[in-house]
């Protein structure tokens, strides 16, 4: 019933969906975190590990439907 988080939680619980705005924000924060690490001069192995983890996370987020309509369309397509 929360005004801000309720719709996001219902969308995830009912459809396994993440809305487009949340996807964009998540990807931008991941890019910013990696850029900050790079500008701080962290070691290459830390950057590589971070890039792999962030890439896997981004892939998961982007592979989720954006809402109930998108999930139904995906189920109908061959």
N, C-alpha and C positions, 0 to 999 in steps of 0.2 A: 504493500500500500504506500510505499515511499514515493513521493512526488518525482524525485530525480532518478532513483535507481530501480523503482518498481517495474517500469516498462522494459528496461534492459534485462532484468532478471527473468521476467516472464517470457521475453523473446528467446532467451537462452534455454530456459526450462522447457518451454513448449515446442520450440522449433530448432533448437541448436543454432540459433542465428545471432549474428553480431551486426548491428546496424552500420551503415556506411560511414557515418560520422565517427563512430568509435573506432572503426578500422583505420581511418585516415589518421586520427589522433595517435593511435597505438604505433603505427608505422613511423610517423614523424618523431615520436619520442624515442623509438629505437634508433633512428638515424642520428638524432641529437646525442644520444648516449654514446654511440660509437664514435661520432665526430669529437666529442669531448675527450674520450679516451685517447684518440689519435693525437689531438692537440696537446694533451698532457704528456705525450711521449712515452706511453706505456710500451712494454716489450712486445715484439712481434708475436710471440706465442700467446700472450694475453689477448692481443687484438684478433688473432686467428680464432682462438676459442670463443671470444665474444661474437665474432662475425658468424661462426657456425651456429651458435645458440640463437642469436637474433634472427638468422635466416630461417632456421627451423620454426621459430615462434611466428615469424611473419608468414611463412607458408601455411601454418595452421590457421592463423587468423584470416588470411585471404581466402582460404578454401571453405570457410563457413558461409552459409547463405546469409544474405543481408536482411531477410525477413521471411514471413510465411509464404508469400507469393513466389519467391525465388526457389524455395525448397520444393514446392509443388511442381514448378516448371522443370526443375532438375530431374524429378522422378519420372516425368512424362517423356523426357528426351531419351533417345536410344543410346 
